[in-house]
């Protein structure tokens, strides 16, 4: 009789399927094509841990170092016991008692409560514990994933106009923020050693991706990305500046990292409930898509509204552009009532509109007409 199992040699991570046959005085181990690959005598054979029902039986041998042999069926123990050479005791299956069930349910409910209620409320303070260098590397990975191999839009005149607009808003944020380089890098995200939680000056990067979707988003680590479709849809540079200021505000307050922490808690919760914690790994690899569909809370949006409008006011740029842009998008619903992605992820409620009108004090254009045309051609 041969029983299925697997063998690890203790030197590599390779897991080799095997068949194990209990014989007189030893276990015979057969590999592919039923070729004998090892013989483990009963003398020196020992159980790695308790043989629980439903779990493979795992063996080591005094003469085999860290090698591990696992057999799927507990029949192996009965055959060894009948041989008379070794007296293994097969552990009885653990039968759950009512107290154990109550404890398990209570533990699960407590964990669900912690993830569902605690993680969202702890996201903001938890972000402060994350080194900015690590957050920036994550943000670069997110943006790199979203690009899907496409280069950032970098028409010279257009890039200069983008830098001009972004520079005004970032300068308005204060001396602790600097405008990072706008140029594309052929390589993907670069490795950055984790350093201080917050650098002396925080680099903010604003770039454009060739994508027809009307959208913009902020990624962790001071990354702001505009889709070319948004620039094409805008009717004035003030509309683009309004969206850009709002996303820069999200980046300054580290809202993207907070959102990813909250979403990670939900993904983990789903994984626990369905018995598959690999969903968290899926979340990590799909970070860009997650950010695009996440909606910020009303409090977070209010904060970005306030800070974004402050940036526009300090830069002297008219603040009605953002309101005009969202009003037009809302009025251009398709036959199915769909809104552009930007509006769906940043819903412009009437209360927000009225508050923003009161906050706006800027009077100047964001760009000259020549610069505005150059920005519209940035992807050409």
Secondary structure, 3 states (H helix, E strand, C coil): CCEEEEEECCCCCCCEEEEEEEECCEEEEECHHHCEEEEEECCCEEECCCCCCCCCEEEEECCCCCCEEEECCCHHHHHHHHHCCCCCCCCCCCCCCHHHHHHHHHHHHHHHHHHHHHHHHHHHHHHCCCCHHHHHHHHHHHHHHHHCCCCECCCHHHHHHHHHHHHHHHHHCCCCEEECCCCCCCCCCCCCCCCCCCCCCEEEEEEEECCCCCCEEEECCCEEEEEHHHHHHCCCHHHHHHHHHHHHHHHHCCHHHHHHHHHHHHHHHHHHHHCCCHHHHHHHHCHHHHHHHCCCCHHHHHHHHHHHHHHHHHCCECCHHHHHHHHHHHHCCCCCCCCCHHHHHCCCCHHHHHHHHHHCCCCECCCCHHHHHHHHCCCC
